[in-house]
């Protein structure tokens, strides 16, 4: 997502910060298909405008 924003939307890379959570921060149970689907996501957090 970060690469897309930098390359296609011309946002300076210095304005973006990324952090991967992997299995550390699931929003649902990974033992079901529905839970796995919910855990495949991208979250945006606006830190400062």
HELIX and SHEET records of a PDB file:
HELIX    1   1 UNK A    2  UNK A    8  1                                   7    
HELIX    2   2 UNK A   13  UNK A   15  5                                   3    
HELIX    3   3 UNK A   22  UNK A   25  5                                   4    
HELIX    4   4 UNK A   33  UNK A   39  1                                   7    
END                                                                             
